[in-house]
């Protein structure tokens, strides 16, 4: 696989870099993170205008049908710029689920609305006391007349407080596999408990009290639905990992810049050998994470789910450890200032903490990597 950027990908990265520089400098990031919702409608509209929410929509459904490498380039740049708008939830995860789903007019409406920026979407899968990878969900769906009744709970649904609709996983009575239902935010029986995360973004715990949805809102079902959900989730996970790689690179740059300007004993602390060794170790961690991200990217289009997920779990473990090292050492290098809201390095650390848990923690991924190891490994 060629990991050199194509001319189109170079333009995409340049466009995203310019967007971060002009529309999302650090003080803007601070204001948004400490604002009422943790998000910016203006930034969201600007992203939609740039076509970023259409990357994962197939061409025959009105999108760009771009390769996953384009999303990796974009999310790496947005991660480095600490952009927290729900691009992954709406433009990757939900877009892939909608593109591969059923639902006719319902699916078409929400796919168009999300790709144009008219709607934000969030996917609800995690449940209390269960591994993220645990299937089938404890949430249940049963047929009732011309619709379905959903009952159960979901936790830590990122971006749910600002989502216009939720894509909720459930086990359908009498059916194998997994079902995904689209539930609009004001649907009776859907109860949200909203809260803010440490990085300033928002999440919700959901309770479904016989929440009734039309039959047309069932987007995926059965074994095929489970396979489509797994493939879409793998692509969203890769987008998260690309964001983490960007965060790590941004953290290293912040630490190096601070070391060049902070003076002790009449010289920049970057002149001290101990600091140089620390920055070198941080650089190595960033390069290791970049390499294993490329390995996951190379596997993402494989029809073999075990191969995809093993590569993603390996990347999640390596990058999770690297992220902690780079951001924590970056804070340490800044001294007491590093933990304060006024310094970008603290935002890198907190944003990374949230993203690294989104698709399961390191223990979950170590277990999955071992379980999916080819016979004889």
Secondary structure as the mmCIF struct_conf table of DSSP 4:
data_model
#
loop_
_struct_conf.conf_type_id
_struct_conf.id
_struct_conf.beg_label_comp_id
_struct_conf.beg_label_asym_id
_struct_conf.beg_label_seq_id
_struct_conf.end_label_comp_id
_struct_conf.end_label_asym_id
_struct_conf.end_label_seq_id
BEND BEND1 UNK A 4 UNK A 4
HELX_LH_PP_P HELX_LH_PP_P1 UNK A 5 UNK A 6
HELX_RH_AL_P HELX_RH_AL_P1 UNK A 7 UNK A 23
HELX_RH_AL_P HELX_RH_AL_P2 UNK A 26 UNK A 33
TURN_TY1_P TURN_TY1_P1 UNK A 34 UNK A 34
BEND BEND2 UNK A 35 UNK A 38
HELX_RH_AL_P HELX_RH_AL_P3 UNK A 41 UNK A 49
TURN_TY1_P TURN_TY1_P2 UNK A 50 UNK A 51
HELX_RH_3T_P HELX_RH_3T_P1 UNK A 52 UNK A 54
TURN_TY1_P TURN_TY1_P3 UNK A 55 UNK A 56
BEND BEND3 UNK A 57 UNK A 57
HELX_RH_3T_P HELX_RH_3T_P2 UNK A 59 UNK A 61
TURN_TY1_P TURN_TY1_P4 UNK A 62 UNK A 62
BEND BEND4 UNK A 63 UNK A 63
HELX_RH_AL_P HELX_RH_AL_P4 UNK A 68 UNK A 80
TURN_TY1_P TURN_TY1_P5 UNK A 81 UNK A 82
BEND BEND5 UNK A 85 UNK A 86
HELX_RH_AL_P HELX_RH_AL_P5 UNK A 87 UNK A 87
HELX_RH_PI_P HELX_RH_PI_P1 UNK A 88 UNK A 94
HELX_RH_AL_P HELX_RH_AL_P6 UNK A 95 UNK A 99
TURN_TY1_P TURN_TY1_P6 UNK A 100 UNK A 100
TURN_TY1_P TURN_TY1_P7 UNK A 104 UNK A 104
HELX_RH_AL_P HELX_RH_AL_P7 UNK A 105 UNK A 115
TURN_TY1_P TURN_TY1_P8 UNK A 116 UNK A 117
BEND BEND6 UNK A 118 UNK A 118
STRN STRN1 UNK A 121 UNK A 124
TURN_TY1_P TURN_TY1_P9 UNK A 128 UNK A 129
BEND BEND7 UNK A 130 UNK A 130
TURN_TY1_P TURN_TY1_P10 UNK A 132 UNK A 133
BEND BEND8 UNK A 135 UNK A 136
BEND BEND9 UNK A 138 UNK A 138
STRN STRN2 UNK A 140 UNK A 144
TURN_TY1_P TURN_TY1_P11 UNK A 145 UNK A 146
STRN STRN3 UNK A 147 UNK A 158
TURN_TY1_P TURN_TY1_P12 UNK A 159 UNK A 159
HELX_RH_3T_P HELX_RH_3T_P3 UNK A 160 UNK A 162
BEND BEND10 UNK A 164 UNK A 164
STRN STRN4 UNK A 165 UNK A 172
TURN_TY1_P TURN_TY1_P13 UNK A 173 UNK A 174
BEND BEND11 UNK A 176 UNK A 176
STRN STRN5 UNK A 177 UNK A 177
STRN STRN6 UNK A 179 UNK A 184
TURN_TY1_P TURN_TY1_P14 UNK A 185 UNK A 186
TURN_TY1_P TURN_TY1_P15 UNK A 188 UNK A 189
STRN STRN7 UNK A 190 UNK A 196
TURN_TY1_P TURN_TY1_P16 UNK A 198 UNK A 199
BEND BEND12 UNK A 200 UNK A 200
STRN STRN8 UNK A 202 UNK A 214
HELX_RH_3T_P HELX_RH_3T_P4 UNK A 215 UNK A 217
STRN STRN9 UNK A 218 UNK A 220
HELX_RH_AL_P HELX_RH_AL_P8 UNK A 222 UNK A 261
STRN STRN10 UNK A 263 UNK A 264
TURN_TY1_P TURN_TY1_P17 UNK A 265 UNK A 266
STRN STRN11 UNK A 267 UNK A 268
HELX_RH_3T_P HELX_RH_3T_P5 UNK A 269 UNK A 271
BEND BEND13 UNK A 272 UNK A 272
HELX_RH_AL_P HELX_RH_AL_P9 UNK A 273 UNK A 299
TURN_TY1_P TURN_TY1_P18 UNK A 300 UNK A 301
BEND BEND14 UNK A 303 UNK A 303
HELX_RH_AL_P HELX_RH_AL_P10 UNK A 305 UNK A 334
HELX_RH_3T_P HELX_RH_3T_P6 UNK A 335 UNK A 339
BEND BEND15 UNK A 340 UNK A 340
TURN_TY1_P TURN_TY1_P19 UNK A 341 UNK A 342
BEND BEND16 UNK A 343 UNK A 343
HELX_RH_AL_P HELX_RH_AL_P11 UNK A 344 UNK A 356
TURN_TY1_P TURN_TY1_P20 UNK A 357 UNK A 359
HELX_RH_AL_P HELX_RH_AL_P12 UNK A 362 UNK A 371
TURN_TY1_P TURN_TY1_P21 UNK A 372 UNK A 372
HELX_LH_PP_P HELX_LH_PP_P2 UNK A 373 UNK A 374
TURN_TY1_P TURN_TY1_P22 UNK A 375 UNK A 376
#
